[in-house]
Amino acid sequence: MVSVLDPHLLSRIIGKTIKLTTSTEYLQGVLVSVDPCRTIIVNKVKDLKTGRKIPGAQLFFGNRILSVELQKEPAEESESPDKIGDNIPSGAHHNQPVETNNAPIVQEICTGALKAIKQSVDEEELEYTVIDQFQPNFGPAVRHLQNQKALGVSGVGLNLSRHGKLSWLQISSKRHVYLFDFFTLGPRIFKNGIQTLLEDKSILKIIHDCRWLGDLLTHQFGVVLANVFDTQVADVYLFSVETGGFLPQCTSSLQECLIRHLNMPSAQVAFLTHKETLIKDDPNIWFERALAPPLLKVLALEVVHLLALRLVMLDSMMADFTLLVDGYLNACRQDKTNLLVSPEVCWGGGGLHVHGLHSASDVREGFQNDQVLSPKRNLVNSIVLDTPFLVCPKPQAFVTGSTFSLMIKPQKDST
C-alpha cells in the first residue's frame, strides 16, 4: 500500500480501489476523478469502521483528506467467510463445493460486445467532452449550449422512467458533444443551468423517443422539457403521409431512422445494435466508473446525428408545400406572352387581392402540366381544376375570364 496525495499521481490511479482517511472517517472505494485542488470523487464507498456501504458517488475536498492509499484488487473480500456464506444456497453444507453463478459467462459476453463496439466506432472521428466535475468545464459547457438554437439530447441509465435511474445526460450542438456524468455530479447539474436549458422554449431539443427521459426528468427532478422535436414521431408522420394516412405497425429505432432518412450504411450505425446487446447482458453498464472510452464514444455518437436527422425530416415534411410552390411559380412563368404583365395588388373584401391578366385556361394548364395535384398525396389544401374556377382554399385563388385573382383571407365554411 502506497500513500498518495499528489493530484498528478492520483490521476494515474483513477478507476482503482483506494483507502481514504479523512479527519473523521476511514473509507474504501473506487476513485472516479481528481481535480488540481485535490478534491476527489469516490464511488462504491464503504465505511471500514462500521462496514456500512454508502450509496452513490461521494465528494471529498482536499483540506479534509489526510491520506490516500492505493489498494490491490480486493480479492480477500470474495474469500471472507461472510461473503462465502452469503453465496451458499439453502440446503448446502459449508464443506461441499458450491457452484458459482454465471458471472464469468456474462463477463465474457460483455467483453465480446465491448470489442464489437470498439471495432464499430474506431474509425469515427468525433470530439466530445466528459463533464464529471463542476470546475472548470461545466460552466463554459452550459454557456455554449445556451447560445444554440437547436440541441440533440439523450440519456442513458437503468430503466429510464419515473422509477428508473439516470447515469449520463448527452447534449450535442453543431460543433461539440458534451457528456454530463449525472451519476457523479448528481441533481445539482439541473440547479446549475441544465434545467433552464431543457425548459427554454427558444431552444429546440431534438430527441429520439422523448417519452421516458421526459417522464424521469419531470417526476424525479421537476424538469419539464419544452420545445421538443421527436424524430420517432416525425418518422411516424412521414410514413403516414407517404401511405395516405396509414400508421406503421411499430415505431422505428434511432438506427432505422438514420439508415432510412440519412442513408447511413448499416456498418456505420452498428454500434447501436452492439449497445443494446451490451445493455441486455449488463443493465448496470452505464454506472461503471471510469467508463471505457469506446462506450463514451457510443454515447456521443448517439446524439451527434440528431440535428442532421431533423433537417432531413423537415425537408420531407415540407415536400407537399414545396411541390405547390413550384407549380404556383411555373404556372405563370412558363407563359411567355404574359411576361410583361404586372400584377395589380389591392386590399378589399376582407383580404389581399392580386390581379393579373392571365386566361383561366392558361393558368389551369400551367398547374396541370406541373402536376400540382398528386393522387398519392391526399392534400388538405388541394387545388380543384374541374370547375370554371381555379380554387385553392388556403389561400383562396380564383380564375375567371381573363383575370387571375389571389385573395388571402380566412377560409369560410363551404356549408
KAKARA-V68611 format. One record per helix or strand of 2 or more residues. SS is the DSSP state (H for helix, E for strand). FROM is the first residue (numbers start at 1). TO is the last residue. If there is no record, write none. Layout:
ss,from,to
SS,FROM,TO
SS,FROM,TO
//
This chain:
ss,from,to
E,2,3
H,7,12
E,17,22
E,26,34
E,40,47
E,53,54
E,58,60
H,62,64
E,65,70
H,75,79
H,81,87
H,103,121
E,128,131
H,137,146
E,150,158
E,165,172
E,177,181
H,182,185
H,188,199
E,204,207
H,211,221
E,228,230
H,231,242
H,254,262
H,266,281
H,285,287
H,293,304
H,306,317
H,319,333
H,336,338
E,344,348
E,351,356
H,360,369
E,383,384
E,391,392
E,396,400
E,403,408
//
